[in-house]
Amino acid sequence: MLPKAAFENQKLIMSDSTYTFIAESIDKGVVTYKDDKMDIYGKEGVNAGKHFAAIYKFENDQLTICYNLSGDSYPETFETKGKPKYFLSVFNKELMK
């Protein structure tokens, strides 16, 4: 687990079928959804040209995403232990001003 300071300024902005992820740099791309699964296609930034398969859930204003960074299959659960290509992120919903 990363310390809070490593990610406290990161932000994920999703709008219909596009996303912008702001961290040390900015990533932008396209995301498709079906049956609690996501396909994420990087178009700009460090992940340009990459595809990630993921599962997600949205509960209590929190979006939890488990990514398979190899993009070859969807994770079956939100468990990442022993799976070095899996990455789990939790985002809190922020109201637009």
VOMAR-835620 format. One record per residue (C-alpha): residue in one letter; residue number from 1; x, z, y. Coordinates in Angstrom, 1 decimal. Last residue first. Example, Ala and Ser with C-alpha at 12.3 -4.5 7.8 and 13.67 -1.06 7.14 Angstrom:
<kolbas>
(S,2,(13.7,7.1,-1.1))
(A,1,(12.3,7.8,-4.5))
</kolbas>
This chain:
<kolbas>
(K,97,(-18.6,-8.3,23.4))
(M,96,(-18.6,-9.3,19.8))
(L,95,(-19.1,-6.4,17.4))
(E,94,(-16.1,-5.6,15.1))
(K,93,(-16.6,-5.6,11.4))
(N,92,(-13.9,-3.7,9.5))
(F,91,(-11.6,-5.8,7.3))
(V,90,(-10.3,-4.9,3.9))
(S,89,(-7.5,-6.9,2.3))
(L,88,(-6.4,-7.2,-1.4))
(F,87,(-3.6,-9.5,-2.5))
(Y,86,(-3.1,-11.0,-5.9))
(K,85,(0.0,-13.0,-6.9))
(P,84,(1.8,-9.9,-8.0))
(K,83,(-0.9,-8.9,-10.5))
(G,82,(0.2,-5.6,-12.1))
(K,81,(-2.2,-3.6,-9.9))
(T,80,(-4.4,-6.0,-7.9))
(E,79,(-7.9,-4.9,-8.8))
(F,78,(-10.8,-6.4,-6.8))
(T,77,(-12.2,-7.9,-10.0))
(E,76,(-12.3,-11.4,-11.6))
(P,75,(-9.8,-13.0,-9.3))
(Y,74,(-10.5,-16.7,-8.8))
(S,73,(-8.3,-19.3,-10.3))
(D,72,(-5.4,-21.6,-9.4))
(G,71,(-4.9,-20.5,-5.8))
(S,70,(-1.5,-19.0,-6.3))
(L,69,(-2.3,-16.5,-3.6))
(N,68,(-5.2,-15.1,-5.6))
(Y,67,(-7.0,-13.3,-2.8))
(C,66,(-9.2,-10.2,-3.1))
(I,65,(-11.3,-9.9,0.0))
(T,64,(-13.2,-6.8,1.2))
(L,63,(-15.4,-7.2,4.3))
(Q,62,(-16.5,-3.9,5.8))
(D,61,(-19.7,-3.4,7.9))
(N,60,(-21.2,-1.1,5.2))
(E,59,(-20.7,-3.7,2.4))
(F,58,(-19.4,-7.3,2.4))
(K,57,(-17.9,-8.4,-0.8))
(Y,56,(-15.3,-11.1,-1.5))
(I,55,(-13.6,-13.1,-4.2))
(A,54,(-10.7,-15.4,-3.5))
(A,53,(-9.0,-18.7,-4.3))
(F,52,(-6.2,-19.6,-1.9))
(H,51,(-5.2,-23.2,-0.9))
(K,50,(-2.1,-24.1,1.1))
(G,49,(-1.5,-27.1,3.4))
(A,48,(-1.0,-24.9,6.5))
(N,47,(-0.4,-21.3,5.4))
(V,46,(2.3,-20.5,8.0))
(G,45,(0.2,-21.9,10.9))
(E,44,(-2.5,-24.5,11.0))
(K,43,(-4.8,-26.1,8.3))
(G,42,(-4.9,-23.4,5.6))
(Y,41,(-7.7,-23.9,3.0))
(I,40,(-9.5,-20.9,1.8))
(D,39,(-11.9,-21.1,-1.2))
(M,38,(-14.2,-18.1,-1.3))
(K,37,(-16.2,-16.6,-4.1))
(D,36,(-19.2,-14.2,-3.9))
(D,35,(-21.4,-17.0,-5.4))
(K,34,(-20.3,-19.8,-3.2))
(Y,33,(-18.3,-19.8,0.1))
(T,32,(-16.1,-22.3,1.8))
(V,31,(-13.3,-21.5,4.2))
(V,30,(-11.4,-23.8,6.6))
(G,29,(-8.2,-23.1,8.5))
(K,28,(-6.3,-21.3,11.1))
(D,27,(-3.3,-19.0,11.0))
(I,26,(-1.9,-17.3,14.0))
(S,25,(1.5,-15.5,14.0))
(E,24,(2.6,-11.9,13.6))
(A,23,(-1.1,-11.2,12.8))
(I,22,(-4.1,-13.2,13.9))
(F,21,(-6.2,-14.9,11.2))
(T,20,(-8.6,-17.6,12.4))
(Y,19,(-11.3,-18.9,10.1))
(T,18,(-13.6,-21.8,9.9))
(S,17,(-16.7,-22.6,7.8))
(D,16,(-19.3,-20.6,9.8))
(S,15,(-17.2,-18.5,12.2))
(M,14,(-14.7,-16.1,10.8))
(I,13,(-12.3,-14.1,12.9))
(L,12,(-9.7,-12.0,11.1))
(K,11,(-7.7,-9.6,13.1))
(Q,10,(-4.3,-7.9,12.7))
(N,9,(-3.2,-5.2,15.1))
(E,8,(-3.5,-2.3,12.7))
(F,7,(-1.7,-4.2,9.9))
(A,6,(1.8,-2.8,9.5))
(A,5,(1.1,0.3,11.6))
(K,4,(-1.4,1.4,8.8))
(P,3,(1.4,1.7,6.2))
(L,2,(1.3,-0.9,3.4))
(M,1,(0.0,0.0,0.0))
</kolbas>
